[in-house]
């Protein structure tokens, strides 16, 4: 058993678990469906291949840590019919701006090794929930052998941006929220409909899964460096002082 850790960060993300007509919302954290879709794309799995999708969705347990929650933004989009040129209804779409997450999937080591290799040379480029949301950098953080999902999400270093970490510069440990699939003995779980069954364009299907929310304390790397006697250096400090 291993865990594959991912860093999901970019200018914009959108992780929708529901869509109603012209209104497309986003969850506050990546969904299992969205991350399985990212891995499937990297591995070259086609949309209609439900058997290959089931191998990923059923064989991997999913969790995510909110390192930098970002802010929710709304966008209005217009479109025209490709044949008649008539205006289509105005659509309302929601995104997360400047968010950073650590996502993790736990499963059989061989499967995760193949997925890790696929992320490093993807068949299709990864995106953060929607194709208009590319990641700011490679998403793979690495394989963690022998870790549980909870342990991997606790041990992974804080991935927030430097400007966000400065808001917590007096905290040696930061408290972060982890959302992960519930174990059998955990009875305080909620349900979320983001277990993918099919990504087929004509009828996408999802099932419910159980999710628990936990808090973990993660070391603040800036404070650790200061306590070790190494001065903190950020080139943007000079710009802030001149404002």
C-alpha positions as CSV (number, residue, x, y, z in Angstrom):
1,X,0.0,0.0,0.0
2,X,1.3,3.5,-1.0
3,X,0.1,7.0,-1.2
4,X,0.5,9.4,-4.2
5,X,0.6,13.0,-3.1
6,X,-0.4,15.9,-5.4
7,X,-0.1,19.7,-5.2
8,X,-3.1,21.4,-6.8
9,X,-2.3,25.1,-7.2
10,X,-3.1,27.6,-9.9
11,X,-4.6,31.0,-10.6
12,X,-8.0,29.4,-10.9
13,X,-9.6,26.1,-9.9
14,X,-13.2,24.8,-10.1
15,X,-14.3,21.5,-8.6
16,X,-18.0,21.2,-9.3
17,X,-20.0,18.3,-7.9
18,X,-23.3,19.6,-9.4
19,X,-24.5,21.8,-12.2
20,X,-27.9,23.2,-12.8
21,X,-28.6,24.5,-16.3
22,X,-26.6,27.7,-16.8
23,X,-25.2,27.8,-13.2
24,X,-22.0,25.9,-12.5
25,X,-20.8,26.0,-8.9
26,X,-17.5,24.9,-7.3
27,X,-16.9,23.0,-4.0
28,X,-14.4,24.6,-1.5
29,X,-11.9,21.7,-2.1
30,X,-11.1,19.3,-4.9
31,X,-13.5,16.4,-5.4
32,X,-12.6,12.8,-5.9
33,X,-14.3,12.9,-9.3
34,X,-12.1,15.8,-10.4
35,X,-8.8,14.3,-9.2
36,X,-9.6,10.8,-10.6
37,X,-10.4,12.6,-13.9
38,X,-7.0,14.3,-13.7
39,X,-5.2,11.0,-13.2
40,X,-7.2,9.2,-15.9
41,X,-6.3,12.0,-18.4
42,X,-2.6,11.7,-17.5
43,X,-2.8,7.9,-18.0
44,X,-4.5,8.3,-21.4
45,X,-7.8,6.7,-20.3
46,X,-10.6,7.7,-22.7
47,X,-13.9,9.2,-21.5
48,X,-16.1,6.3,-22.3
49,X,-13.8,3.6,-20.8
50,X,-15.9,2.9,-17.7
51,X,-13.9,-0.3,-16.8
52,X,-10.6,1.6,-16.6
53,X,-12.3,4.4,-14.7
54,X,-13.7,1.8,-12.2
55,X,-10.1,0.5,-11.6
56,X,-9.1,4.0,-10.5
57,X,-12.2,5.1,-8.6
58,X,-12.7,1.8,-6.7
59,X,-9.1,1.0,-6.2
60,X,-8.0,4.4,-4.8
61,X,-9.1,6.1,-1.5
62,X,-9.0,9.9,-1.7
63,X,-8.2,12.7,0.7
64,X,-7.4,16.4,0.4
65,X,-5.8,19.0,2.7
66,X,-6.7,22.7,2.4
67,X,-3.3,24.5,2.6
68,X,-4.6,27.8,1.2
69,X,-8.4,28.2,0.8
70,X,-8.3,30.9,-1.8
71,X,-11.4,33.0,-2.6
72,X,-14.6,32.2,-4.5
73,X,-15.1,34.3,-7.7
74,X,-18.0,34.4,-10.1
75,X,-17.8,34.7,-13.9
76,X,-20.5,35.4,-16.5
77,X,-20.0,33.8,-19.9
78,X,-21.9,34.3,-23.2
79,X,-22.0,32.1,-26.2
80,X,-23.6,31.9,-29.7
81,X,-25.1,29.0,-31.5
82,X,-22.5,27.6,-34.0
83,X,-25.0,27.3,-36.8
84,X,-27.7,30.0,-36.4
85,X,-25.5,32.6,-34.6
86,X,-28.3,33.1,-32.0
87,X,-27.3,34.1,-28.5
88,X,-27.3,31.3,-25.9
89,X,-28.4,31.9,-22.3
90,X,-26.0,33.7,-20.1
91,X,-24.1,31.2,-17.9
92,X,-22.8,31.8,-14.4
93,X,-19.7,30.0,-13.3
94,X,-17.8,29.9,-10.0
95,X,-14.1,29.4,-9.4
96,X,-11.6,29.3,-6.6
97,X,-8.8,31.9,-7.0
98,X,-5.3,31.6,-5.5
99,X,-6.1,28.3,-3.7
100,X,-3.6,25.5,-2.9
101,X,-4.4,22.0,-1.9
102,X,-2.5,18.8,-1.1
103,X,-4.5,15.9,-2.5
104,X,-3.6,12.2,-1.9
105,X,-4.8,8.9,-3.2
106,X,-4.0,5.6,-1.4
107,X,-3.9,2.3,-3.1
108,X,-1.9,-0.6,-4.5
109,X,1.8,0.3,-5.0
110,X,2.0,-0.9,-8.6
111,X,-1.1,1.2,-9.7
112,X,0.2,4.3,-8.0
113,X,3.7,3.9,-9.5
114,X,2.1,3.8,-13.0
115,X,0.0,6.9,-12.2
116,X,3.1,8.7,-10.9
117,X,4.9,8.0,-14.1
118,X,1.9,9.1,-16.1
119,X,1.8,12.5,-14.3
120,X,5.4,13.0,-15.2
121,X,4.7,12.4,-18.9
122,X,0.9,12.8,-19.3
123,X,-1.0,11.6,-22.3
124,X,-3.4,14.5,-21.9
125,X,-2.5,17.7,-19.9
126,X,-3.8,18.0,-16.4
127,X,-6.2,20.7,-15.3
128,X,-7.8,21.7,-12.0
129,X,-11.4,20.8,-12.4
130,X,-12.0,22.5,-15.8
131,X,-9.9,22.7,-18.9
132,X,-9.6,26.5,-18.5
133,X,-7.8,26.0,-15.2
134,X,-4.2,24.7,-15.8
135,X,-1.9,24.0,-12.8
136,X,0.8,26.6,-12.0
137,X,3.4,23.8,-11.8
138,X,3.7,20.0,-12.0
139,X,1.2,18.4,-9.7
140,X,3.0,15.3,-8.6
141,X,4.7,15.6,-5.1
142,X,5.8,12.0,-5.0
143,X,5.0,8.5,-3.7
144,X,4.9,7.8,0.0
145,X,5.4,4.1,0.7
146,X,3.6,2.5,3.7
147,X,1.8,5.7,4.8
148,X,-1.9,5.8,5.6
149,X,-4.0,8.4,3.9
150,X,-4.3,10.4,7.1
151,X,-0.6,10.1,7.9
152,X,0.4,11.2,4.4
153,X,-1.8,14.3,4.6
154,X,-0.4,15.1,8.1
155,X,3.3,14.7,7.2
156,X,3.4,16.5,3.8
157,X,5.0,20.0,4.2
158,X,2.8,23.0,4.1
159,X,2.5,24.1,0.4
160,X,0.9,27.5,0.8
161,X,2.4,30.5,-1.2
162,X,5.0,32.7,0.5
163,X,2.6,35.7,0.7
164,X,0.0,33.6,2.4
165,X,2.5,32.1,4.9
166,X,3.4,35.6,6.0
167,X,0.0,36.0,7.5
168,X,0.9,33.1,9.8
169,X,4.5,34.1,10.5
170,X,4.0,34.0,14.3
171,X,2.6,30.5,14.3
172,X,5.1,27.6,14.6
173,X,2.3,25.2,13.7
174,X,-0.6,25.9,11.5
175,X,-4.0,24.1,11.7
176,X,-5.2,22.7,8.4
177,X,-8.4,21.0,7.4
178,X,-8.3,17.5,5.9
179,X,-11.3,16.0,4.0
180,X,-10.9,12.3,3.3
181,X,-12.8,9.1,2.8
182,X,-14.1,7.7,6.1
183,X,-12.7,4.5,7.6
184,X,-15.2,1.8,8.6
185,X,-15.1,2.7,12.3
186,X,-15.7,6.4,11.7
187,X,-19.3,7.2,12.2
188,X,-19.3,11.1,12.0
189,X,-19.1,11.1,8.2
190,X,-21.0,13.2,5.7
191,X,-21.9,12.1,2.2
192,X,-20.7,13.6,-1.1
193,X,-21.8,12.6,-4.6
194,X,-18.4,12.6,-6.3
195,X,-17.6,8.9,-6.7
196,X,-17.2,8.7,-10.5
197,X,-19.0,5.9,-12.3
198,X,-18.8,7.2,-15.8
199,X,-17.2,10.2,-17.6
200,X,-19.1,9.5,-20.8
201,X,-20.1,12.8,-22.4
202,X,-23.7,11.7,-23.0
203,X,-24.3,10.8,-19.4
204,X,-21.9,11.4,-16.6
205,X,-22.7,9.4,-13.4
206,X,-21.6,9.7,-9.8
207,X,-22.3,7.8,-6.6
208,X,-22.2,8.8,-3.0
209,X,-19.1,8.3,-0.8
210,X,-18.5,9.0,2.9
211,X,-16.2,11.8,3.9
212,X,-14.9,12.9,7.3
213,X,-13.4,16.3,8.2
214,X,-10.3,16.3,10.5
215,X,-7.8,19.0,11.6
216,X,-4.0,18.4,11.4
217,X,-1.2,20.6,12.7
218,X,1.6,21.2,10.2
219,X,5.0,23.0,10.9
220,X,5.4,26.4,9.5
221,X,8.7,26.2,7.5
222,X,9.4,30.0,7.9
223,X,9.2,29.8,11.7
224,X,11.4,26.6,11.7
225,X,14.1,28.4,9.6
226,X,14.0,31.4,11.9
227,X,14.3,29.2,15.0
228,X,17.3,27.5,13.4
229,X,19.1,30.8,13.2
230,X,18.7,31.2,9.5
231,X,17.3,34.6,8.5
232,X,14.1,34.6,6.5
233,X,14.5,36.2,3.1
234,X,11.8,37.1,0.7
235,X,12.6,39.5,-2.2
236,X,9.0,40.9,-2.1
237,X,9.6,42.3,1.4
238,X,11.5,45.2,-0.2
239,X,8.5,46.0,-2.4
240,X,6.1,46.0,0.5
241,X,8.3,48.3,2.5
242,X,8.4,50.9,-0.3
243,X,4.6,51.0,-0.6
